[in-house]
Amino acid sequence: MPLDTGALARGCAGIKIISGRQLCRAELDRFRAVVASDAPITVACTQEAPLFREIAAESGGELNFVNLRESAGWSSEAAKAGPKMAALAAAAAIRMPDVPYVQLESGGVILVYGRDERAIEAANQLKDHLDVTVLVTQPDDLMPPRVSDFPIVKGTIRTAKGHLGAFEIVVDDYAAPSPSSRNSLVFGPSRNGAVSRCDILLDLSGRPPPFSAAELRDGYLRADPRDRAAVLASALRARDLVGRFDKPRYITFTAELCAHSRSNIVGCRRCLDLCPTSAIAPAGDYVAIDEKICAGCGQCAAACPTGAAGYALPPAEALMRKLRTMLMVYRQTGGGSPIILFHDDDHGGALIDALARHGDGLPANVLPFAVNEVTQVGLEAIAAAFAYGSTAVRVILRGRPRHDVLGLRDTVTLGRTILAGLGFSGNPLGLIETDDPFALGEALRAIEPGKTASPATFLPAGGKRDVLRFALRELHRAAPVPTGIIALPAGAPFGAVEIDVAGCTLCLSCVSACPTGALSDNPDKPMLRFTEDACVQCGLCKATCPEKVITLSPRL
């Protein structure tokens, strides 16, 4: 593939560029010599990342990776991809904050939940490795075991909660078998509400799962009981779930910023309504996030209007620094009409690789931007992308998402409203929902890039709300038509409150309820003040007002 070392050198000023043809094979000693220097290194190949990491571990060197080949080099437009390569390499060199972790611990206690002898077959595969109990829903004609290697009971799961290492299951119609069962298991009297605790739950029942977004629940494994291969695969996965496991702490939460409730009156519910795993629950004036259940989709952080919930992989401010570097270097090295393509690694990254290997690859002006989960992309990242000079933004989604992505759809809808109000024509922001790499390529080549008047260069700093406000101001400055006021849909996190002055008694209940200080009083005289920048449209003032004279007016 063509490698524009000149563009790389210009885009990564002050950084030594080393190129080779087989640094992972014939020239491996050159790589060993470089990592021995202890300097931070960005490797522009991801295929051989395990090998490079193994060698770097010997010397303690710090490695970052960027995929220039599939992202830029393997493309029908590779000859024009020099600025893109420089931008990707420069962005990859930006150090991201360390990831915080939470520990899950499993002692290997497993409940195999099934409807017939398939559950017992799976239990026999696990009995030498795990502490097994079998719960069957249809125990008719089950042959008694010659030797009781594990308990077999009957019942139906009513509810289940928890995570790897700490499941609690409520069972109805629970009964134990008689030890004198002869030709088939005979069960004694049944009862409802029996409670079972386990570390791992293997569900072979064929029934609807007991959790929302069940495949995201650590420690919960599920297979169609009619599919022997799937049952075996799930059993083998269960055997590995013993010990201590580090799980990323995806969300940072600052309770005092939360606008959920005041004085038992509910205001903001955005995170509660969006969490696919039900990891978030009300907790008085605030909400509580169970970090051991959270699967890291990031929709709560993307939607949180105050910044109480923030994504940690990476934080919004760090992600925007990387975005800033990518777009600035792309333009500085001669690139034009950049399009930011947000994607995750498992799905979007695989589509990009397949398009590069079997199709025309990505266009030279499409800059892939990897995130942990595409649903973590919030309005601040979208606003910053356009403020920094992107002419279009796309997000790759699965054709059939693993969980509800309403939060991302709402963010895109809100972003489109703001962009349209600022004069961005065409379709600057959208989702590409596909599992087909060729459909991805067609969708990207159909984009008609717009124009940005004057790209911003601001450095993001502060909390999410501060970063978002600054990004929107810079977007307004760089917009084709910098409109003064843009009407927004209901539920938007910006706006004003309108007060029927004739009916207001200045009781100041709204001031006490306002969680952000948008409403305040004057200590020297009867007066109600309003700071629109601070308003998140949580609705607590409206719900608290005894005279019912407050109306929300979402706008920007």
C-alpha positions as CSV (number, residue, x, y, z in Angstrom):
1,M,0.0,0.0,0.0
2,P,1.2,3.6,-0.6
3,L,2.6,5.2,2.6
4,D,2.9,9.0,2.6
5,T,5.7,9.4,5.1
6,G,5.9,13.1,4.2
7,A,2.3,13.7,5.4
8,L,2.9,11.6,8.5
9,A,6.0,13.7,9.3
10,R,4.1,16.9,8.9
11,G,1.1,15.7,10.9
12,C,3.2,14.2,13.7
13,A,5.7,17.1,14.1
14,G,8.5,16.3,16.5
15,I,7.8,12.6,16.5
16,K,10.2,10.2,14.9
17,I,8.7,8.2,12.0
18,I,10.1,4.7,11.4
19,S,8.8,2.8,8.4
20,G,9.5,-0.8,7.2
21,R,8.1,-3.6,5.1
22,Q,8.2,-6.4,7.6
23,L,8.6,-5.0,11.1
24,C,6.6,-8.0,12.4
25,R,8.8,-10.6,10.7
26,A,12.1,-10.1,9.0
27,E,12.7,-6.6,10.6
28,L,11.5,-7.6,14.1
29,D,14.9,-6.7,15.6
30,R,14.3,-3.1,14.5
31,F,11.1,-3.1,16.6
32,R,12.9,-4.6,19.6
33,A,15.5,-1.9,19.4
34,V,12.8,0.8,19.4
35,V,10.8,-0.5,22.3
36,A,14.0,-0.8,24.4
37,S,14.2,3.0,24.5
38,D,11.1,3.2,26.8
39,A,9.7,6.0,24.7
40,P,5.9,5.9,24.0
41,I,5.3,4.1,20.6
42,T,2.4,4.1,18.2
43,V,2.3,1.1,16.0
44,A,0.5,1.6,12.7
45,C,-0.7,-2.0,12.4
46,T,-3.2,-3.9,14.5
47,Q,-3.0,-7.3,12.9
48,E,0.2,-8.2,14.7
49,A,-0.7,-6.4,17.9
50,P,-0.4,-9.5,20.1
51,L,3.2,-10.1,18.9
52,F,4.2,-6.4,19.4
53,R,2.6,-6.4,22.9
54,E,4.5,-9.5,23.9
55,I,7.8,-8.0,22.8
56,A,7.0,-4.6,24.5
57,A,6.2,-6.4,27.7
58,E,9.7,-7.7,27.9
59,S,11.1,-4.2,28.1
60,G,8.2,-2.4,29.7
61,G,7.6,-0.1,26.7
62,E,4.3,1.7,26.2
63,L,2.4,0.9,23.0
64,N,-0.6,2.4,21.2
65,F,-2.0,1.1,18.0
66,V,-3.7,2.5,14.9
67,N,-4.9,0.6,11.9
68,L,-3.6,2.6,8.8
69,R,-3.8,-0.3,6.4
70,E,-7.5,-1.2,6.6
71,S,-8.6,2.4,7.5
72,A,-6.6,4.1,4.7
73,G,-4.0,2.1,2.8
74,W,-6.3,-0.6,1.4
75,S,-8.6,1.7,-0.5
76,S,-9.3,2.7,-4.1
77,E,-8.4,6.2,-2.9
78,A,-5.2,5.2,-1.1
79,A,-3.1,7.6,-3.2
80,K,-5.0,10.5,-1.7
81,A,-5.0,9.2,1.9
82,G,-1.8,10.8,3.2
83,P,-3.6,13.5,5.3
84,K,-5.9,10.8,6.6
85,M,-3.0,8.6,7.7
86,A,-1.3,11.5,9.4
87,A,-4.6,12.4,11.2
88,L,-5.2,8.8,12.4
89,A,-1.6,8.4,13.6
90,A,-1.6,11.7,15.4
91,A,-4.9,11.0,17.2
92,A,-3.7,7.5,18.2
93,A,-0.7,9.1,19.9
94,I,-3.0,11.1,22.3
95,R,-2.8,9.4,25.7
96,M,-6.1,8.5,27.1
97,P,-6.7,8.3,30.9
98,D,-6.3,5.0,32.7
99,V,-9.5,2.9,32.8
100,P,-11.0,2.4,36.3
101,Y,-12.0,-1.2,37.2
102,V,-14.4,-3.0,39.5
103,Q,-13.9,-6.6,40.5
104,L,-16.3,-9.4,40.1
105,E,-15.7,-12.7,42.0
106,S,-17.2,-16.1,41.2
107,G,-16.8,-19.2,43.2
108,G,-18.1,-21.4,40.5
109,V,-21.6,-22.1,41.8
110,I,-23.9,-22.6,38.8
111,L,-27.6,-23.0,38.3
112,V,-28.5,-24.9,35.1
113,Y,-32.0,-23.9,34.2
114,G,-33.7,-26.1,31.7
115,R,-36.9,-27.9,30.8
116,D,-35.8,-31.5,30.3
117,E,-32.9,-33.9,30.1
118,R,-30.8,-31.4,28.1
119,A,-30.2,-29.5,31.2
120,I,-28.9,-32.6,33.0
121,E,-26.6,-33.4,30.0
122,A,-25.1,-30.0,30.3
123,A,-24.8,-30.4,34.1
124,N,-22.8,-33.6,33.6
125,Q,-20.4,-31.7,31.4
126,L,-19.9,-29.2,34.2
127,K,-20.0,-31.3,37.4
128,D,-16.2,-31.9,37.5
129,H,-15.5,-28.1,37.1
130,L,-18.3,-26.3,38.9
131,D,-20.7,-26.6,41.8
132,V,-23.8,-27.5,39.9
133,T,-27.6,-27.4,40.6
134,V,-30.2,-28.2,38.0
135,L,-33.6,-26.6,37.9
136,V,-36.1,-28.1,35.4
137,T,-39.5,-26.8,34.5
138,Q,-40.8,-30.0,32.9
139,P,-39.5,-32.9,34.9
140,D,-41.8,-35.5,33.4
141,D,-40.1,-38.9,32.6
142,L,-36.7,-37.8,33.9
143,M,-34.7,-40.9,34.8
144,P,-33.3,-40.8,38.3
145,P,-29.5,-40.7,38.3
146,R,-27.6,-43.8,39.5
147,V,-25.5,-41.5,41.6
148,S,-26.6,-38.1,42.7
149,D,-23.6,-36.0,41.6
150,F,-25.6,-32.8,41.8
151,P,-29.0,-31.7,43.0
152,I,-31.9,-31.8,40.6
153,V,-35.0,-29.8,41.5
154,K,-38.1,-28.6,39.7
155,G,-39.5,-25.1,39.4
156,T,-39.9,-22.0,37.3
157,I,-37.9,-18.8,37.7
158,R,-40.2,-15.9,38.6
159,T,-37.6,-13.2,38.9
160,A,-33.8,-12.9,38.8
161,K,-31.4,-10.2,39.7
162,G,-27.7,-9.7,40.1
163,H,-24.6,-10.4,38.1
164,L,-21.6,-12.8,37.9
165,G,-20.8,-13.9,41.4
166,A,-24.1,-12.6,42.9
167,F,-27.3,-13.8,41.3
168,E,-30.4,-14.1,43.4
169,I,-33.3,-16.1,41.8
170,V,-36.9,-16.5,43.0
171,V,-38.4,-19.8,42.0
172,D,-42.1,-20.8,42.0
173,D,-43.5,-24.3,42.0
174,Y,-40.2,-25.4,43.7
175,A,-39.9,-29.0,44.8
176,A,-37.2,-31.5,45.5
177,P,-37.3,-35.1,44.2
178,S,-37.8,-38.2,46.4
179,P,-34.6,-40.1,46.8
180,S,-36.6,-43.3,46.4
181,S,-37.8,-42.4,42.8
182,R,-37.6,-45.5,40.7
183,N,-38.3,-45.3,37.0
184,S,-38.7,-41.5,36.9
185,L,-38.1,-38.7,39.3
186,V,-41.0,-38.1,41.6
187,F,-41.2,-34.7,43.2
188,G,-42.6,-33.8,46.6
189,P,-45.0,-30.9,47.5
190,S,-44.2,-27.7,45.7
191,R,-44.0,-24.1,47.0
192,N,-43.7,-20.6,45.6
193,G,-41.1,-18.0,46.4
194,A,-38.1,-20.2,47.0
195,V,-34.8,-18.3,46.8
196,S,-31.6,-19.6,45.2
197,R,-28.2,-17.8,45.0
198,C,-25.5,-18.6,42.5
199,D,-22.5,-17.2,40.7
200,I,-23.4,-18.3,37.2
201,L,-26.8,-18.8,35.5
202,L,-26.9,-21.1,32.5
203,D,-30.4,-20.8,30.9
204,L,-31.4,-23.7,28.6
205,S,-35.1,-23.2,29.3
206,G,-36.1,-21.9,25.9
207,R,-38.2,-19.3,27.7
208,P,-37.9,-15.5,27.5
209,P,-34.8,-14.4,29.5
210,P,-35.3,-13.1,33.1
211,F,-33.3,-9.9,32.3
212,S,-33.6,-7.1,29.9
213,A,-30.7,-7.0,27.4
214,A,-29.8,-10.4,28.7
215,E,-26.8,-11.0,26.6
216,L,-25.1,-8.0,28.3
217,R,-25.5,-9.5,31.8
218,D,-22.1,-10.8,33.0
219,G,-22.5,-14.4,34.3
220,Y,-25.7,-15.1,32.4
221,L,-25.4,-17.6,29.6
222,R,-28.2,-18.7,27.3
223,A,-28.6,-21.2,24.5
224,D,-31.4,-22.8,22.6
225,P,-31.9,-26.3,24.1
226,R,-32.5,-27.7,20.6
227,D,-29.1,-26.6,19.5
228,R,-26.6,-29.1,20.9
229,A,-23.6,-27.1,19.6
230,A,-24.9,-23.9,21.2
231,V,-25.5,-25.7,24.5
232,L,-21.9,-27.1,24.5
233,A,-20.5,-23.7,23.7
234,S,-22.3,-22.1,26.6
235,A,-21.2,-24.9,29.0
236,L,-17.6,-24.4,28.0
237,R,-17.9,-20.7,28.5
238,A,-19.4,-21.3,32.0
239,R,-16.4,-23.4,33.0
240,D,-14.2,-20.3,32.5
241,L,-16.2,-18.1,34.8
242,V,-14.5,-19.0,38.1
243,G,-12.2,-16.6,39.9
244,R,-11.8,-12.9,40.0
245,F,-12.5,-10.7,37.0
246,D,-11.7,-7.0,36.4
247,K,-14.6,-5.2,34.7
248,P,-14.3,-1.6,33.5
249,R,-16.1,0.9,35.6
250,Y,-17.8,2.5,32.6
251,I,-19.7,5.3,34.4
252,T,-18.5,7.9,36.8
253,F,-21.3,9.4,38.9
254,T,-21.4,12.7,40.8
255,A,-24.6,12.5,42.8
256,E,-24.8,16.2,43.8
257,L,-25.2,17.1,40.1
258,C,-28.1,14.7,39.5
259,A,-31.5,16.3,38.7
260,H,-33.6,13.3,39.3
261,S,-35.8,14.4,42.2
262,R,-36.2,16.9,45.0
263,S,-38.6,16.6,47.9
264,N,-40.1,13.4,46.5
265,I,-41.0,15.2,43.2
266,V,-39.5,13.5,40.2
267,G,-37.7,15.6,37.5
268,C,-35.2,14.1,35.2
269,R,-35.6,10.4,34.2
270,R,-33.4,10.2,31.1
271,C,-30.9,7.6,32.4
272,L,-33.6,5.5,34.0
273,D,-35.6,5.4,30.8
274,L,-32.6,4.5,28.6
275,C,-30.6,1.9,30.6
276,P,-31.0,-1.4,28.8
277,T,-29.8,-3.5,31.7
278,S,-31.8,-1.8,34.5
279,A,-28.5,-1.0,36.2
280,I,-29.9,2.4,37.3
281,A,-32.5,2.8,40.1
282,P,-33.9,5.8,42.0
283,A,-32.2,6.6,45.3
284,G,-33.9,9.5,47.0
285,D,-33.1,12.8,45.3
286,Y,-30.6,11.1,43.0
287,V,-30.2,7.8,41.2
288,A,-27.8,4.9,41.9
289,I,-25.8,3.0,39.3
290,D,-24.9,-0.6,39.9
291,E,-21.5,-0.7,38.3
292,K,-21.4,-4.5,38.4
293,I,-24.5,-4.7,36.3
294,C,-23.8,-1.8,34.0
295,A,-22.8,-3.1,30.5
296,G,-21.2,0.1,29.3
297,C,-23.6,1.2,26.6
298,G,-23.1,4.8,27.7
299,Q,-26.6,6.0,26.9
300,C,-27.0,7.4,30.4
301,A,-23.9,9.5,30.1
302,A,-24.7,10.7,26.6
303,A,-28.2,11.8,27.8
304,C,-27.4,13.2,31.2
305,P,-28.0,16.9,31.0
306,T,-25.9,17.9,34.0
307,G,-22.9,15.7,33.6
308,A,-23.8,13.8,36.8
309,A,-23.2,10.6,34.8
310,G,-20.1,10.6,32.8
311,Y,-18.5,8.0,30.5
312,A,-15.1,6.8,31.5
313,L,-13.8,5.0,28.4
314,P,-12.7,7.7,27.7
315,P,-14.2,10.8,29.4
316,A,-15.9,13.2,27.1
317,E,-13.1,15.8,27.4
318,A,-10.4,13.2,26.5
319,L,-12.5,11.9,23.5
320,M,-12.8,15.5,22.2
321,R,-9.1,16.1,22.5
322,K,-8.5,13.1,20.3
323,L,-11.2,14.3,17.9
324,R,-9.6,17.8,17.8
325,T,-6.2,16.4,17.0
326,M,-7.6,14.2,14.2
327,L,-9.4,17.0,12.4
328,M,-6.7,19.6,12.9
329,V,-3.9,17.4,11.5
330,Y,-6.1,16.2,8.6
331,R,-6.6,19.8,7.5
332,Q,-3.0,20.9,8.2
333,T,-1.7,18.2,5.9
334,G,-3.9,19.1,3.0
335,G,-7.1,17.1,3.6
336,G,-10.5,18.5,2.6
337,S,-14.2,17.8,3.4
338,P,-13.6,15.5,6.4
339,I,-16.3,13.0,7.4
340,I,-16.1,11.6,10.9
341,L,-17.3,7.9,11.2
342,F,-17.9,6.8,14.8
343,H,-17.7,3.1,15.2
344,D,-17.1,0.4,17.8
345,D,-14.5,-2.3,17.3
346,D,-16.5,-5.5,17.3
347,H,-19.0,-4.5,14.7
348,G,-18.0,-1.3,13.0
349,G,-14.3,-2.1,13.0
350,A,-15.0,-5.5,11.5
351,L,-17.1,-3.9,8.7
352,I,-14.3,-1.5,7.9
353,D,-11.8,-4.3,7.7
354,A,-14.1,-6.4,5.5
355,L,-14.7,-3.4,3.2
356,A,-10.9,-2.8,2.9
357,R,-10.2,-6.5,2.1
358,H,-13.0,-7.3,-0.2
359,G,-14.1,-3.9,-1.6
360,D,-12.9,-0.4,-2.3
361,G,-12.2,0.5,1.3
362,L,-13.1,3.8,3.0
363,P,-13.0,7.0,1.0
364,A,-9.9,9.1,1.6
365,N,-12.0,11.8,3.4
366,V,-13.7,9.4,5.8
367,L,-11.9,9.4,9.2
368,P,-12.9,6.4,11.3
369,F,-13.1,7.2,15.0
370,A,-13.3,4.2,17.3
371,V,-15.3,4.4,20.5
372,N,-16.0,1.7,23.1
373,E,-19.7,1.8,22.3
374,V,-21.4,4.0,19.6
375,T,-24.2,4.7,22.1
376,Q,-21.8,6.6,24.2
377,V,-21.6,9.3,21.5
378,G,-23.3,12.4,22.9
379,L,-24.2,15.8,21.6
380,E,-20.9,17.2,22.9
381,A,-18.9,14.9,20.6
382,I,-21.2,15.7,17.6
383,A,-21.1,19.4,18.2
384,A,-17.3,19.4,18.6
385,A,-16.9,17.3,15.4
386,F,-18.7,20.0,13.3
387,A,-17.0,22.9,15.2
388,Y,-13.6,21.4,14.5
389,G,-14.4,21.3,10.8
390,S,-16.1,18.0,10.0
391,T,-18.5,18.4,7.1
392,A,-20.5,15.3,8.0
393,V,-20.8,12.8,10.8
394,R,-22.0,9.2,10.6
395,V,-22.4,6.5,13.2
396,I,-22.3,2.8,12.3
397,L,-25.0,0.7,14.0
398,R,-25.7,-3.0,13.8
399,G,-28.6,-3.9,11.6
400,R,-30.1,-5.5,14.6
401,P,-28.7,-3.8,17.7
402,R,-28.1,-5.9,20.8
403,H,-30.1,-3.6,22.9
404,D,-32.4,-0.5,22.6
405,V,-30.5,2.4,21.1
406,L,-33.2,5.0,21.7
407,G,-30.8,7.3,23.4
408,L,-28.5,7.5,20.4
409,R,-31.5,8.0,18.0
410,D,-32.7,10.9,20.2
411,T,-29.2,12.4,20.2
412,V,-29.0,12.3,16.4
413,T,-32.5,13.8,16.1
414,L,-31.5,16.7,18.4
415,G,-28.2,17.2,16.6
416,R,-30.0,17.3,13.2
417,T,-32.4,20.0,14.6
418,I,-29.5,22.1,15.8
419,L,-27.5,21.7,12.6
420,A,-30.5,22.5,10.4
421,G,-31.2,25.6,12.5
422,L,-27.5,26.7,12.0
423,G,-27.8,26.4,8.2
424,F,-26.0,23.0,7.6
425,S,-27.7,21.8,4.5
426,G,-28.3,18.3,3.2
427,N,-27.9,15.4,5.6
428,P,-24.8,16.2,7.7
429,L,-25.6,13.8,10.6
430,G,-27.0,10.3,10.4
431,L,-26.8,6.6,11.3
432,I,-25.7,3.8,9.0
433,E,-27.5,0.7,10.2
434,T,-26.0,-2.3,8.4
435,D,-24.1,-5.5,8.8
436,D,-23.0,-5.4,5.2
437,P,-19.6,-3.9,4.5
438,F,-20.6,-3.1,0.9
439,A,-23.7,-1.3,2.1
440,L,-21.4,0.7,4.4
441,G,-19.2,1.7,1.5
442,E,-22.2,2.8,-0.6
443,A,-23.6,4.9,2.2
444,L,-20.4,6.7,2.8
445,R,-19.8,7.4,-0.9
446,A,-23.3,8.8,-1.2
447,I,-22.6,11.6,1.4
448,E,-22.4,15.1,0.0
449,P,-20.0,16.9,2.3
450,G,-21.1,20.4,3.4
451,K,-18.9,23.3,4.3
452,T,-17.7,24.8,7.6
453,A,-17.0,28.5,7.6
454,S,-14.0,28.6,10.0
455,P,-13.0,25.4,11.9
456,A,-12.5,25.9,15.7
457,T,-9.3,25.0,17.5
458,F,-10.5,25.2,21.2
459,L,-9.1,22.8,23.8
460,P,-11.9,21.0,25.6
461,A,-11.7,21.4,29.4
462,G,-14.0,21.0,32.4
463,G,-17.1,18.9,33.0
464,K,-19.4,17.5,30.4
465,R,-21.9,20.4,30.6
466,D,-19.1,23.0,30.3
467,V,-17.6,21.1,27.3
468,L,-21.0,20.9,25.6
469,R,-21.8,24.6,26.1
470,F,-18.3,25.6,24.7
471,A,-18.6,23.2,21.7
472,L,-22.1,24.6,20.9
473,R,-20.8,28.1,21.1
474,E,-17.9,27.3,18.7
475,L,-20.3,25.4,16.4
476,H,-22.5,28.5,16.4
477,R,-19.5,30.7,15.4
478,A,-18.5,28.3,12.6
479,A,-22.0,27.7,11.3
480,P,-23.1,28.7,7.8
481,V,-26.1,30.6,9.4
482,P,-25.4,31.5,13.0
483,T,-29.0,31.7,14.1
484,G,-29.8,33.4,17.4
485,I,-32.5,31.0,18.8
486,I,-33.3,27.5,17.7
487,A,-36.5,25.8,18.8
488,L,-35.8,22.3,20.1
489,P,-38.0,19.2,20.6
490,A,-39.5,18.3,24.0
491,G,-36.9,16.6,26.2
492,A,-34.0,18.6,24.9
493,P,-31.5,19.5,27.7
494,F,-31.5,23.2,26.9
495,G,-34.2,25.9,27.1
496,A,-36.0,28.5,29.1
497,V,-38.8,28.5,31.6
498,E,-41.8,30.8,30.9
499,I,-43.7,32.1,34.0
500,D,-47.2,33.6,34.0
501,V,-46.2,36.6,36.1
502,A,-49.8,37.4,37.0
503,G,-50.2,34.1,38.7
504,C,-46.8,33.9,40.4
505,T,-46.8,34.6,44.2
506,L,-42.9,34.6,44.4
507,C,-43.1,31.7,46.9
508,L,-39.7,30.6,45.5
509,S,-40.6,26.9,45.7
510,C,-39.1,26.6,42.2
511,V,-35.8,28.1,43.4
512,S,-35.5,25.5,46.2
513,A,-36.3,22.7,43.7
514,C,-33.9,23.7,40.9
515,P,-30.9,21.4,41.0
516,T,-28.7,23.5,38.7
517,G,-29.2,27.0,40.1
518,A,-30.8,28.1,36.9
519,L,-33.6,29.7,39.0
520,S,-32.5,31.9,41.9
521,D,-33.8,34.7,44.0
522,N,-32.5,38.2,45.0
523,P,-31.7,38.4,48.7
524,D,-32.3,42.1,48.7
525,K,-35.8,42.2,47.3
526,P,-38.6,40.0,46.0
527,M,-37.3,38.8,42.6
528,L,-37.0,35.6,40.6
529,R,-33.9,35.3,38.4
530,F,-33.3,32.8,35.6
531,T,-29.9,31.8,34.0
532,E,-30.7,30.0,30.8
533,D,-27.3,28.5,30.3
534,A,-27.8,26.5,33.5
535,C,-31.3,25.1,32.7
536,V,-31.5,21.4,31.8
537,Q,-35.2,21.3,31.3
538,C,-35.6,18.7,34.1
539,G,-39.1,20.0,34.9
540,L,-38.7,20.1,38.7
541,C,-39.7,23.7,38.8
542,K,-42.8,23.1,36.8
543,A,-43.8,20.1,38.9
544,T,-43.1,21.9,42.2
545,C,-44.8,25.2,41.4
546,P,-48.0,25.3,43.6
547,E,-49.7,27.9,41.3
548,K,-48.8,25.9,38.1
549,V,-47.6,29.0,36.3
550,I,-44.4,27.6,34.9
551,T,-44.0,26.2,31.3
552,L,-40.9,24.7,29.8
553,S,-39.6,26.1,26.5
554,P,-36.9,23.9,25.0
555,R,-34.6,25.9,22.8
556,L,-31.0,26.8,22.1
